[in-house]
Amino acid sequence: EGLLLSSSDMSNRKRQDNKEGFDLNGVPWARESEPYKQSFLGPLFGSVERPPPEELVPGFQQTMREYQEHMFRLAKRLLSFMARALGQTEDYFEEFLTGPVATHRLLHYWPLKDFEKQIGIGEHTDYGLLTILLQDAVGGLQVLNAVRGEWIHAMPVEGAFMVNLGDMLARWTNHEFKSTIHRVVNTSNRDRYSVPYFLEPNLDVQIPIGGAVAVSPKKESDPSNRVDEILYGFYNGAGMVKQRPPAPVLS
């Protein structure tokens, strides 16, 4: 896995994850934005990726960049629909996505040999606003029906994306939009490949609980509501970032 991890663990890890992945920055242009420069997590999310060289995998980098541009536009369009559903103007989220965080991940899940000890990835929710997932025809993604306590198979649909809502969007909307508990269990005898695109807002944005549904949201600044503080809490709690990065030196 790369440096940018995405999922909050909700299981007791009795079964071992069986996957491998490669992370890319989903919004590489944002590295030089003010939200990155002024956040203690800026160096973490703005770290330079190491894609395979052009001579080794021709066209890889250009293809990935084009895909990321399409996914970012699609994510903003989806958020515009959600904003309208919340009673906001359709451009409500735009100002919070001028220097966002996004992880573009390439995942490979191999067939499982022991379902008692192995799983593709255990049950979890994603941290950010939303995740746009492209999956192959193998399947394996399962979503929890919280009412019945049952796992529902999210079968692949050709030409369609799967969208998961994240913890940050749930917080922002006071759970009008709920984060999706999901897992991957590759029950086939084939390798499974998927491509999630995780989007989170600017690191310096304030996200008070229910702020996106408040008629007159409060404007006061609270450090605990900043995106970078919220993300650090997620990552630190999951053991992904054990030591708090130092504050940036501003000139």
Secondary structure, DSSP 4 states (H G I P E B T S, - for coil): --S---EEE-S---SEE--EEEEEES-GGGGGSHHHHTSTTHHHHTPPP-PPPTTTSTTHHHHHHHHHHHHHHHHHHHHHHHHHHTTS-TTTTGGG-SS-EEEEEEEEEPPPS-TTTEESEEEEEESSSEEEEEE-TT--EEEEETTTTEEEE----TT--EEEE-HHHHHHTTTSSPPPPEEE---SSS-EEEEEEEEE--TT-B--TTTTT-SS------GGGBHHHHHHHHHHHTTS--SPPPPP---
